[in-house]
Amino acid sequence: MVIIGILFFIFGFVTWLNGSLIPFLKVILQLDEFEALFVTFAFYIAYTVMALPMAALLEKTGYKNGMAIGLGVMSVGSLLFIPAALNASFALFLIALFTLGTGLTILQTASNPYIVLVGPIESAAMRISVMGLINKSAGVLAPLAFSALIFSGLGSTESLSASDVDALASRLIVPYVAMAAVLAFLIVFVKFSSLPELEFEEDDYDDNSIFSVPRVVLGAAALFFYVGIEVIAGDTIGLYAQNIGLENVTALTSYTMVFMVFSYIFGVLLIPRFVSQQSALVGSAVLGILLVFGVAFGSTTSHGVSEVLWGWSGVATLPDTIAFVALLGLSNALVWPTIWPLALENLGRHTAKGSALLIMAIAGGAIVPLAFGKIAQISGDMQSSYLIGIACYLFILLYGVKGHKVKSWL
């Protein structure tokens, strides 16, 4: 569990750097909102493109060796940020992000089944919540570390000269070289660890395609919408703050992550002793719908909600609508931990393929935010574009109420 916990920290740190990277690249490459969200597209589309090939790789190499390979791919992706920064090339940044996403695809496909199958299926959401705490704690730290390393000693980014932009871009090199070195060390750590291989019993699906199992397919669809709205909540909060005229926004992703951490703590304490996995999923979806309305129709000038949430701190002047975006972290955190066990129960040897299908659903983080960005670009109203989250939470609610119980397509 310690090894898996370290990997989940890496997942969180690398993934939630994107929330800071988006407004950063928007400045240095002079992108509009739609173009900037190709950062999430390049990163998350790797999960769809590479999930099934990586599942086949895991079946050949084993889960433990597959994790080491995934870390190696991520190390290469980190190093690709060097030429991207030196050339201020958006295409190279996107290639680097796709490579990082590919490495994470292997790690996610291998590690999530470990957490589901290491104990009773009824308490799997609690175990995943523990991993989520680690993951989102890294998500809190990543934007803060990024802002401290990249923007320390820098004033306003509104009127940068060409030389300022080049100097700012070059600040990315050291952090990503350090990340590559840490990932390389972890390859050795995982390779020579005592992590056991997963062994599967016979199952009822040996002669069927994984697509014949409705709860897996519908679970993947629910995860598609979940990752979409999770990424919108975490990665667009800074972009939205820029849109309404706020400055120093690259650390705002941390606020969304803080609320996700709180929600994971609830999951660890309450599931399954007081709340079932299904009830937690349904409650998360309902809360998400309510909060999306708060984002779309909240005030961009009033600070009442912010004062209630963090009146003791120096950020109580954030607009209410920004506070509601951050609060989406509460509704999002327990969706991933509850869908996985509901979808993977009793899959046996099909677990790798089922896991790969669920991992492919992370493409929602590529497509849904891009749709959000396009709607915002066309309408000129980024705030109301958050209503796309209603569709996401409605499908999640449908899966929690009925979809996970469907046994056949007929």
C-alpha positions in Angstrom: 0.0 0.0 0.0 2.9 2.4 0.7 4.2 1.9 -2.8 0.8 2.4 -4.4 0.4 5.5 -2.2 3.6 7.0 -3.5 2.4 6.3 -7.1 -0.9 8.0 -6.3 1.0 11.1 -5.1 2.9 11.2 -8.4 -0.4 10.9 -10.3 -1.8 13.9 -8.4 1.3 16.0 -8.7 1.8 15.6 -12.4 -1.9 15.8 -13.3 -2.8 18.9 -11.3 0.2 20.8 -12.5 -2.0 21.3 -15.6 -4.2 23.8 -13.7 -1.2 26.1 -13.3 0.3 25.3 -16.7 -2.8 26.4 -18.6 -2.8 30.1 -17.6 1.0 30.1 -17.7 1.1 28.9 -21.4 -1.8 31.2 -22.2 0.5 34.1 -21.2 3.8 33.1 -22.8 2.3 31.7 -26.0 -0.5 34.3 -26.3 -3.3 31.7 -26.5 -7.0 32.2 -26.2 -9.2 30.1 -23.8 -10.0 27.5 -26.3 -6.4 27.0 -27.4 -5.2 26.9 -23.8 -7.5 24.0 -23.0 -5.6 21.9 -25.6 -3.3 21.3 -22.6 -5.9 19.1 -21.0 -6.8 17.6 -24.4 -3.3 16.4 -25.1 -2.8 15.1 -21.6 -6.1 13.2 -21.2 -6.6 12.0 -24.7 -3.5 9.8 -24.1 -5.7 7.7 -21.8 -8.1 6.8 -24.6 -5.5 6.3 -27.3 -3.1 4.2 -25.1 -5.3 2.4 -22.6 -6.0 -0.8 -24.5 -2.4 -1.1 -25.8 -1.2 -0.6 -22.3 -3.6 -3.3 -20.9 -2.1 -5.7 -23.4 1.3 -4.7 -22.3 0.4 -5.4 -18.6 -0.9 -8.8 -19.5 2.6 -9.6 -21.0 4.9 -7.8 -18.5 2.8 -8.2 -15.3 1.5 -5.3 -13.3 4.7 -4.6 -11.4 7.0 -4.4 -14.5 4.3 -2.4 -16.2 4.4 0.2 -13.5 8.2 0.6 -13.9 7.7 1.0 -17.7 5.0 3.7 -17.0 7.4 5.6 -14.8 10.1 5.5 -17.5 7.7 6.9 -20.1 6.7 9.7 -17.7 10.4 10.5 -17.2 10.8 10.9 -20.9 7.7 13.2 -21.1 9.2 15.4 -18.3 12.4 15.8 -20.3 10.5 16.8 -23.4 9.5 20.0 -21.6 13.1 21.2 -22.0 13.0 21.7 -25.8 9.4 22.9 -25.5 10.4 25.6 -23.1 13.6 26.6 -25.0 11.7 27.0 -28.2 8.4 28.3 -26.7 6.7 25.7 -28.9 3.1 24.8 -28.2 3.3 21.7 -30.3 6.3 20.4 -28.3 4.4 21.2 -25.0 1.5 19.1 -26.3 3.7 16.2 -27.3 5.3 16.3 -23.8 1.9 16.3 -22.2 0.7 13.4 -24.3 3.8 11.4 -23.3 3.2 12.1 -19.6 -0.4 11.0 -20.1 0.8 7.8 -21.8 3.0 6.9 -18.8 0.2 7.7 -16.4 -2.1 5.5 -18.4 0.1 2.4 -17.7 0.3 3.3 -14.0 -3.4 4.0 -13.5 -4.4 0.8 -15.4 -2.1 -1.2 -13.1 -2.6 0.5 -9.7 -6.3 1.0 -9.4 -7.1 -2.8 -9.5 -4.6 -3.3 -6.7 -6.6 -1.0 -4.5 -9.9 -2.5 -5.4 -8.8 -6.2 -5.0 -6.5 -5.9 -2.0 -9.4 -6.2 0.4 -13.2 -6.7 0.6 -15.0 -5.1 -2.4 -17.5 -3.4 0.0 -14.7 -1.2 1.4 -12.9 -0.6 -1.8 -14.2 3.0 -2.0 -12.7 3.7 1.4 -9.3 2.4 0.3 -9.5 4.4 -2.9 -10.4 7.4 -0.8 -7.2 7.0 1.2 -5.3 7.0 -2.1 -7.4 10.0 -3.2 -6.3 11.9 -0.1 -2.7 11.3 -1.1 -3.4 12.1 -4.7 -5.3 15.4 -4.0 -2.8 16.4 -1.4 -0.3 16.4 -4.2 -2.8 18.4 -6.2 -2.8 21.0 -3.5 1.0 21.2 -3.4 1.6 21.2 -7.2 0.0 24.6 -8.0 1.6 26.2 -5.0 5.0 24.8 -5.8 4.6 25.8 -9.5 3.7 29.4 -8.6 6.5 29.7 -6.1 9.2 28.3 -8.5 8.0 30.0 -11.7 6.5 33.3 -10.6 8.7 34.2 -7.6 10.1 37.7 -7.9 7.9 38.4 -11.0 5.4 41.2 -11.1 2.4 41.5 -13.4 2.3 39.2 -16.5 0.0 41.6 -18.4 2.7 43.4 -20.4 5.8 41.1 -20.8 8.5 41.8 -23.4 9.8 39.1 -25.7 12.9 38.7 -23.5 10.6 38.4 -20.4 8.6 35.7 -22.1 11.7 33.7 -23.0 13.1 34.0 -19.5 9.7 33.0 -18.0 9.5 29.9 -20.3 13.0 28.9 -19.3 12.0 28.7 -15.7 10.1 25.5 -16.5 13.3 23.6 -17.2 14.6 23.0 -13.7 11.3 21.7 -12.2 10.7 19.2 -15.0 14.3 18.0 -14.9 13.9 17.4 -11.2 10.6 15.6 -11.9 12.4 13.3 -14.5 15.1 12.5 -11.9 12.5 11.6 -9.2 10.6 9.4 -11.7 13.8 7.6 -12.7 14.5 6.9 -9.0 11.0 5.5 -8.6 11.6 3.0 -11.5 14.3 1.4 -9.4 12.2 1.6 -6.3 9.2 -0.2 -7.9 11.3 -2.7 -9.8 13.1 -4.0 -6.6 10.1 -3.6 -4.3 8.2 -6.4 -2.6 5.0 -5.5 -4.5 3.2 -8.8 -5.3 1.6 -9.6 -8.7 -2.1 -9.8 -8.8 -3.6 -13.3 -9.3 -7.1 -13.7 -10.6 -9.7 -16.5 -10.1 -11.9 -17.8 -12.9 -14.8 -15.5 -13.8 -18.1 -15.6 -15.6 -16.9 -13.6 -18.6 -14.0 -15.6 -19.9 -15.7 -16.2 -23.3 -17.1 -12.7 -23.7 -15.9 -9.3 -24.6 -15.6 -6.8 -21.8 -18.2 -4.7 -23.8 -20.8 -7.4 -22.9 -20.7 -6.3 -19.2 -23.1 -3.3 -19.0 -21.9 -2.1 -15.5 -18.3 -1.7 -16.8 -19.3 0.1 -20.0 -21.8 2.3 -18.3 -19.3 2.9 -15.5 -16.7 4.0 -18.1 -19.3 6.4 -19.5 -20.0 7.8 -16.0 -16.2 8.2 -15.4 -16.0 10.0 -18.8 -18.4 12.7 -17.6 -16.9 12.7 -14.1 -13.3 13.3 -15.2 -14.6 16.0 -17.6 -16.2 18.0 -14.8 -13.4 17.3 -12.4 -10.9 18.7 -14.8 -13.1 21.7 -15.5 -13.3 22.4 -11.7 -9.6 22.0 -11.2 -8.0 23.3 -14.4 -10.3 26.1 -15.4 -10.6 27.9 -12.1 -7.5 29.9 -12.8 -8.5 30.6 -16.4 -12.0 31.7 -15.3 -10.4 34.0 -12.7 -8.3 35.5 -15.4 -11.4 36.0 -17.5 -13.1 38.1 -14.8 -10.1 40.2 -14.2 -8.2 38.6 -11.3 -4.4 38.4 -11.1 -2.0 35.8 -9.6 -4.4 33.0 -10.4 -2.1 30.0 -11.0 -2.5 28.7 -7.4 -6.3 28.6 -7.5 -6.4 25.0 -8.4 -5.2 24.3 -4.9 -8.5 25.5 -3.5 -10.5 22.9 -5.5 -8.0 20.3 -4.4 -8.5 21.3 -0.7 -12.2 20.6 -0.9 -11.5 17.3 -2.6 -9.3 16.3 0.3 -12.1 17.2 2.7 -14.5 15.0 0.7 -12.0 12.1 0.7 -11.7 12.3 4.5 -15.5 11.9 4.7 -15.2 8.9 2.4 -12.5 7.3 4.6 -14.5 7.9 7.8 -18.0 7.0 6.5 -17.6 4.3 3.8 -18.8 1.5 4.2 -19.7 1.8 7.9 -22.2 4.6 7.7 -22.7 5.2 4.0 -22.7 2.7 1.1 -20.7 3.2 -2.0 -23.8 3.6 -4.0 -25.3 6.3 -1.6 -22.0 8.2 -1.7 -22.1 8.2 -5.5 -25.7 9.4 -5.7 -25.1 12.1 -3.0 -22.0 13.4 -4.9 -24.0 13.8 -8.1 -26.9 15.7 -6.4 -24.4 18.0 -4.7 -22.6 18.6 -7.9 -25.8 19.7 -9.7 -26.5 22.2 -7.0 -23.0 23.6 -7.0 -23.0 24.0 -10.8 -26.0 26.3 -10.5 -24.1 28.2 -7.9 -21.2 28.7 -10.3 -23.4 29.7 -13.3 -25.6 32.1 -11.4 -23.4 33.2 -8.5 -22.0 36.7 -8.1 -18.7 37.8 -9.6 -18.6 40.8 -7.2 -20.0 39.5 -3.9 -17.6 37.8 -1.5 -20.1 36.3 1.0 -19.5 32.7 0.2 -15.7 33.2 0.2 -15.9 34.9 3.6 -17.9 31.9 5.0 -15.4 29.4 3.6 -12.1 31.1 4.4 -12.9 34.4 6.2 -9.9 33.9 8.5 -7.5 34.0 5.6 -6.3 36.5 3.0 -8.4 35.0 0.2 -11.8 36.0 1.5 -12.2 38.5 -1.2 -12.5 35.9 -4.0 -15.9 36.3 -5.8 -18.7 33.9 -4.8 -18.7 32.2 -8.2 -14.9 31.3 -7.8 -15.8 29.8 -4.4 -18.5 27.6 -6.0 -16.0 26.3 -8.6 -13.6 25.4 -5.8 -16.5 23.7 -3.9 -17.1 21.4 -6.8 -14.1 19.5 -5.3 -16.5 18.3 -2.6 -18.9 16.7 -5.1 -16.2 15.3 -7.3 -13.9 13.4 -4.9 -16.0 10.4 -4.1 -17.2 9.7 -7.7 -14.0 7.9 -8.8 -13.7 5.7 -5.6 -17.3 4.6 -5.8 -17.5 3.8 -9.5 -14.4 1.6 -9.6 -15.6 -1.1 -7.2 -19.2 -1.0 -8.6 -17.8 -1.6 -12.1 -15.0 -4.1 -11.4 -16.7 -6.5 -9.0 -16.2 -10.2 -10.0 -14.5 -9.5 -13.3 -11.7 -12.0 -12.5 -9.2 -12.3 -15.4 -11.1 -9.6 -17.3 -10.0 -7.1 -14.6 -7.1 -5.7 -16.8 -9.5 -5.1 -19.7 -12.2 -3.7 -17.4 -9.6 -1.4 -15.8 -8.4 -0.3 -19.2 -11.9 0.6 -20.3 -12.4 2.7 -17.2 -9.0 4.3 -17.8 -10.0 5.1 -21.4 -12.9 7.1 -19.9 -10.3 9.6 -18.6 -10.6 11.0 -22.1 -13.5 13.0 -20.6 -10.8 15.2 -19.2 -9.7 15.9 -22.8 -13.1 16.4 -24.5 -15.5 17.9 -22.0 -13.2 20.8 -21.0 -12.5 21.5 -24.7 -16.3 21.6 -25.3 -16.5 23.9 -22.3 -13.8 26.2 -23.9 -15.6 26.2 -27.2 -18.9 27.1 -25.7 -17.2 29.9 -23.7 -15.5 31.2 -26.9 -18.7 31.2 -28.9 -21.0 32.6 -26.2 -18.4 35.0 -24.8 -19.8 34.0 -21.3 -17.4 31.7 -19.5 -19.5 31.7 -16.3 -22.7 30.2 -17.9 -20.5 27.6 -19.8 -20.1 25.8 -16.5 -23.7 24.6 -17.0 -22.2 21.8 -19.1 -21.6 20.2 -15.7 -25.3 19.5 -15.2 -25.2 16.9 -18.0 -22.1 15.3 -16.4 -23.7 15.0 -13.0 -27.0 13.7 -14.4 -25.3 10.8 -16.0 -23.3 10.0 -12.9 -26.6 10.1 -10.9 -28.2 7.7 -13.4 -25.3 5.3 -13.0 -25.5 5.5 -9.2 -29.3 4.9 -9.1 -29.6 2.2 -11.8 -26.7 1.8 -14.2 -24.4 -0.2 -12.0 -27.2 -2.8 -11.5 -27.7 -3.6 -15.2 -26.7 -7.2 -15.8 -27.2 -7.5 -19.6 -28.0 -5.3 -22.6 -31.2 -7.3 -23.4 
